[in-house]
Amino acid sequence: MLEEVERWLERRSWSVADRPLDRLLAAKHGTTVSVVLPALNEEATVGDIVTVIRRELMSDSAPLVDELVVIDSGSTDRTAEVAAAAGARVVHRDAILPRIPAVPGKGEVLWRSLLATTGDVVCFVDADLRDFSADFVSGIAGPLLTDPSVQFVKAMYDRPLAGSPGQGGRVTELVARPLLNLHWPRLAGFVQPLGGEYAARRSLLERLPFPVGYGVELGLLVDALHTVGLDALAQVDVGVRKHRHQDERALGRMAAAIYRTAQLRLSRGHLVRPRLTQFDRGDDGFVPRTHDVDTEERPPMIEVAEYARHRRVA
C-alpha cells in the first residue's frame, strides 16, 4: 500500500461513534441534507428504512435530515405505496427530466435524483437493507457537516454472507478491488468501494458524470479522486450491512459493467466489446444468453439546462 494511502487511512477513516448525533446537529449551521433511496421492487424493506430515518433523524429533537426522497425506477410491486405511507416523498424516475428518455440502471436514478432534491449534502442509501440503522445516514453525513475539507464519504461495514461474518462483496473482491489497486492505487484504502451508501456535497456531485448502470459507484469514486483529490475523500464504519444478495449471473453482469466503467476511464480509445455471454443449461445442453453491458454515461448535472433553472428556484 502506498505511504500516502496509509496516512489517509489514519486521517480519513472513522467510526460512526466518533461523531455523536448531538455534535452533528450543532455543526449543521444551516447546511441542508437530502437522503435519496433508489428503489426497484423493494416493498419488503423500503418502508422500514424510511420509518427509521424519519423517526430518528427528522424529528423536532433530531432534525438532521431535511429531505427524504424515494426514486422509484419502475417498480411493479407496492414500493411506491409503502414508501409514501412511511413518510417519504416518492418520485418516479420518468417524471424527472422527461426531455431525456430514461434508461434502466441505478446510476440513471442517482443522476436524476440531483434534479429532484435540494440538499447541500446528498446521501445515497440502497433500499434493500434489512435491520436498518440510522447510523448509515448520520455516519456518512457526519464528516461533511463537521469538516469543510471533506467532499465525499463512503460507508464501510461487514457484509455477512450465508451467516458468515465479514464475507460478501464478491464483485468488490474479484473485480473492483483488483482494478483499483492496479490502476488507481490511491483508492486502495476504501473498504467498500462499491457500497451503495455514500454521501457527497452537491457542489461535487453536480460536476461528475454518472454511469447509468452498475458502474456508477466505481465511476463516481474514481472521478471524485481526480476532481477533488484523495484528502477530500473519507470513509466511516457503520457496523454491519444486511441486504438481499444477487445470484451469480446478476453479479457477472455487474462485474462486466464495472470493468467497462473502469476501462472508459483508463482509455477513451480502444474499448472492449460491451457484451457479456452467460450460459443456461437447457434440454439439449448449454444455451448462450448474451446481454448488453451498461456503457452509457450521463453528463455532469451542472451542464443540464433544467438543473440550472431548478437550482435558481431552490
SULGIGI-V829014 format. One record per residue. N is the residue number from 1. D_FIRST is the distance of its C-alpha to the first C-alpha in Angstrom with 2 decimals. Layout:
BEGIN
n = <N N>
d_first = <D_FIRST D_FIRST>
END
This chain:
BEGIN
n = <1 2 3 4 5 6 7 8 9 10 11 12 13 14 15 16 17 18 19 20 21 22 23 24 25 26 27 28 29 30 31 32 33 34 35 36 37 38 39 40 41 42 43 44 45 46 47 48 49 50 51 52 53 54 55 56 57 58 59 60 61 62 63 64 65 66 67 68 69 70 71 72 73 74 75 76 77 78 79 80 81 82 83 84 85 86 87 88 89 90 91 92 93 94 95 96 97 98 99 100 101 102 103 104 105 106 107 108 109 110 111 112 113 114 115 116 117 118 119 120 121 122 123 124 125 126 127 128 129 130 131 132 133 134 135 136 137 138 139 140 141 142 143 144 145 146 147 148 149 150 151 152 153 154 155 156 157 158 159 160 161 162 163 164 165 166 167 168 169 170 171 172 173 174 175 176 177 178 179 180 181 182 183 184 185 186 187 188 189 190 191 192 193 194 195 196 197 198 199 200 201 202 203 204 205 206 207 208 209 210 211 212 213 214 215 216 217 218 219 220 221 222 223 224 225 226 227 228 229 230 231 232 233 234 235 236 237 238 239 240 241 242 243 244 245 246 247 248 249 250 251 252 253 254 255 256 257 258 259 260 261 262 263 264 265 266 267 268 269 270 271 272 273 274 275 276 277 278 279 280 281 282 283 284 285 286 287 288 289 290 291 292 293 294 295 296 297 298 299 300 301 302 303 304 305 306 307 308 309 310 311 312 313 314>
d_first = <0.00 3.80 6.44 8.29 6.55 6.87 10.32 11.02 10.66 13.14 15.39 15.54 15.42 18.91 21.56 24.79 26.64 25.29 27.68 31.04 33.30 35.77 33.17 32.26 35.97 36.59 33.80 34.92 37.50 38.81 35.52 36.32 34.13 34.63 33.42 33.53 33.83 33.87 36.21 37.71 39.98 38.45 41.74 40.72 37.88 38.17 41.11 39.44 36.41 38.79 40.91 38.12 36.89 40.47 41.42 38.48 37.22 40.33 43.07 45.15 43.42 39.83 39.89 36.17 36.40 39.00 38.92 38.18 38.53 38.38 38.18 40.01 39.13 42.26 42.49 45.45 45.51 46.22 42.81 44.36 47.28 45.25 42.79 45.74 47.62 44.71 44.74 42.27 43.30 43.06 42.81 43.00 40.51 43.42 45.10 42.32 42.68 45.37 45.78 42.65 43.08 40.30 38.32 36.84 33.26 31.21 29.82 33.43 34.32 31.50 32.43 36.08 35.43 34.77 38.41 39.61 37.99 38.29 35.66 33.57 30.67 30.40 28.94 28.58 29.21 29.89 33.48 33.06 31.54 33.54 34.06 32.82 31.96 32.37 29.03 27.45 29.19 29.27 25.61 24.42 27.24 26.78 24.13 26.05 29.25 28.12 25.72 26.98 23.71 22.10 22.98 21.29 20.45 19.37 20.58 18.52 20.53 21.39 23.19 25.78 27.10 30.50 30.47 27.19 24.80 21.20 22.01 22.73 20.65 21.33 20.84 17.52 16.21 18.12 17.96 16.07 12.64 12.72 14.16 11.69 8.60 10.96 12.86 11.42 7.61 8.50 9.92 7.28 8.16 11.72 13.31 16.36 15.94 19.38 21.15 24.55 24.62 23.43 25.22 25.39 27.88 30.61 30.39 26.97 27.85 31.05 29.30 27.02 28.23 28.25 27.93 30.96 29.62 26.72 24.24 24.83 21.87 19.28 21.48 21.83 18.16 17.38 20.60 20.06 16.85 18.97 21.96 20.95 17.39 14.28 16.00 18.89 17.01 16.77 17.04 19.60 20.18 23.71 24.23 25.30 26.01 28.95 30.18 31.97 29.94 30.73 31.88 30.08 32.03 31.05 27.39 27.87 29.29 26.50 23.90 25.99 26.24 22.52 21.99 24.86 23.49 20.24 22.41 24.65 21.88 20.71 24.27 27.63 29.37 29.56 28.86 29.11 32.20 31.66 33.38 32.42 34.91 34.96 37.73 40.26 42.71 46.22 49.67 49.56 45.98 42.67 42.99 40.38 39.38 37.72 36.02 35.07 31.40 31.00 30.68 32.46 30.86 32.70 32.73 31.60 34.18 35.21 36.81 39.09 42.57 43.19 40.12 41.35 44.71 43.15 41.21 44.40 46.30 43.63>
END
